[in-house]
Amino acid sequence: FNYGGRDEIVRTARKLADAVARGDMASDAITAESFAASLDTQGIPDPELVIRTSGELRLSNFLLWQAAYSELVFLPCYWPDFSREH
């Protein structure tokens, strides 16, 4: 499974553009909601919290659309060392 947030957004935009070109969808029907409903994660709630371990201060192309309004926590420990105490 080779997931990438940018790729997911591009594939979703193409899918919706193709639907408009085929006449299956009007261009003004493309909304944030219809876009989200066409993502790989459709039907799964957006995360409320994203915890990034390893000290990196970036999302690394992970759930870019879905994490837009998430709380982000960046921790210096590595995943194997992560615990509730962090």
C-alpha positions as a Markdown table, in Angstrom:
| # | Residue | x | y | z |
|---|---|---|---|---|
| 1 | Phe | 0.0 | 0.0 | 0.0 |
| 2 | Asn | 1.7 | 3.2 | -1.2 |
| 3 | Tyr | -0.4 | 6.0 | 0.2 |
| 4 | Gly | 0.4 | 9.6 | -0.4 |
| 5 | Gly | -1.9 | 12.5 | 0.5 |
| 6 | Arg | -1.0 | 14.6 | -2.6 |
| 7 | Asp | -1.6 | 11.7 | -4.9 |
| 8 | Glu | -4.9 | 11.0 | -3.2 |
| 9 | Ile | -6.0 | 14.6 | -3.8 |
| 10 | Val | -4.9 | 14.5 | -7.5 |
| 11 | Arg | -6.7 | 11.2 | -8.1 |
| 12 | Thr | -9.8 | 12.6 | -6.5 |
| 13 | Ala | -9.7 | 15.8 | -8.6 |
| 14 | Arg | -9.3 | 13.7 | -11.7 |
| 15 | Lys | -12.2 | 11.4 | -10.7 |
| 16 | Leu | -14.5 | 14.3 | -10.2 |
| 17 | Ala | -13.3 | 16.0 | -13.4 |
| 18 | Asp | -14.0 | 12.8 | -15.4 |
| 19 | Ala | -17.5 | 12.6 | -13.9 |
| 20 | Val | -18.2 | 16.2 | -15.0 |
| 21 | Ala | -16.8 | 15.4 | -18.5 |
| 22 | Arg | -19.0 | 12.4 | -18.8 |
| 23 | Gly | -22.0 | 14.5 | -17.8 |
| 24 | Asp | -22.5 | 12.4 | -14.6 |
| 25 | Met | -22.0 | 15.5 | -12.4 |
| 26 | Ala | -22.3 | 19.2 | -12.8 |
| 27 | Ser | -19.2 | 21.2 | -12.1 |
| 28 | Asp | -21.0 | 23.3 | -9.5 |
| 29 | Ala | -21.8 | 20.1 | -7.6 |
| 30 | Ile | -18.1 | 19.8 | -6.7 |
| 31 | Thr | -17.9 | 21.0 | -3.1 |
| 32 | Ala | -15.6 | 20.3 | -0.2 |
| 33 | Glu | -18.2 | 17.7 | 1.0 |
| 34 | Ser | -18.4 | 15.9 | -2.4 |
| 35 | Phe | -14.6 | 16.0 | -2.7 |
| 36 | Ala | -14.2 | 14.5 | 0.7 |
| 37 | Ala | -16.8 | 11.8 | -0.2 |
| 38 | Ser | -14.6 | 10.8 | -3.1 |
| 39 | Leu | -11.4 | 10.4 | -1.2 |
| 40 | Asp | -9.8 | 7.0 | -0.4 |
| 41 | Thr | -11.0 | 7.5 | 3.2 |
| 42 | Gln | -14.7 | 8.2 | 2.4 |
| 43 | Gly | -16.9 | 7.2 | 5.2 |
| 44 | Ile | -14.1 | 7.3 | 7.8 |
| 45 | Pro | -14.3 | 10.4 | 10.1 |
| 46 | Asp | -11.4 | 12.9 | 9.8 |
| 47 | Pro | -8.9 | 12.5 | 12.7 |
| 48 | Glu | -9.4 | 14.9 | 15.6 |
| 49 | Leu | -5.8 | 14.3 | 16.7 |
| 50 | Val | -2.6 | 13.5 | 14.8 |
| 51 | Ile | 0.4 | 12.5 | 16.8 |
| 52 | Arg | 3.7 | 12.7 | 15.0 |
| 53 | Thr | 6.7 | 11.0 | 16.7 |
| 54 | Ser | 10.4 | 11.2 | 15.9 |
| 55 | Gly | 10.8 | 14.9 | 16.3 |
| 56 | Glu | 9.8 | 15.8 | 12.8 |
| 57 | Leu | 7.6 | 18.9 | 12.5 |
| 58 | Arg | 5.7 | 17.9 | 9.3 |
| 59 | Leu | 2.9 | 15.6 | 8.2 |
| 60 | Ser | 5.0 | 13.8 | 5.6 |
| 61 | Asn | 2.3 | 13.7 | 3.0 |
| 62 | Phe | -0.1 | 11.9 | 5.4 |
| 63 | Leu | -3.9 | 12.6 | 5.2 |
| 64 | Leu | -3.3 | 16.1 | 3.9 |
| 65 | Trp | -7.0 | 16.8 | 3.2 |
| 66 | Gln | -8.4 | 14.9 | 6.2 |
| 67 | Ala | -6.0 | 16.4 | 8.8 |
| 68 | Ala | -6.7 | 20.1 | 7.8 |
| 69 | Tyr | -8.6 | 20.8 | 11.1 |
| 70 | Ser | -7.0 | 18.2 | 13.3 |
| 71 | Glu | -5.0 | 19.0 | 16.4 |
| 72 | Leu | -1.3 | 18.2 | 15.7 |
| 73 | Val | 1.1 | 17.0 | 18.3 |
| 74 | Phe | 4.8 | 16.6 | 17.6 |
| 75 | Leu | 6.9 | 14.5 | 20.0 |
| 76 | Pro | 10.6 | 13.9 | 20.0 |
| 77 | Cys | 10.3 | 10.2 | 20.9 |
| 78 | Tyr | 10.2 | 7.4 | 18.3 |
| 79 | Trp | 7.1 | 5.3 | 17.8 |
| 80 | Pro | 8.4 | 2.2 | 19.6 |
| 81 | Asp | 9.0 | 4.3 | 22.7 |
| 82 | Phe | 5.7 | 6.2 | 22.6 |
| 83 | Ser | 3.5 | 5.7 | 25.7 |
| 84 | Arg | 0.6 | 7.4 | 27.5 |
| 85 | Glu | 3.1 | 9.3 | 29.6 |
| 86 | His | 4.2 | 11.3 | 26.5 |
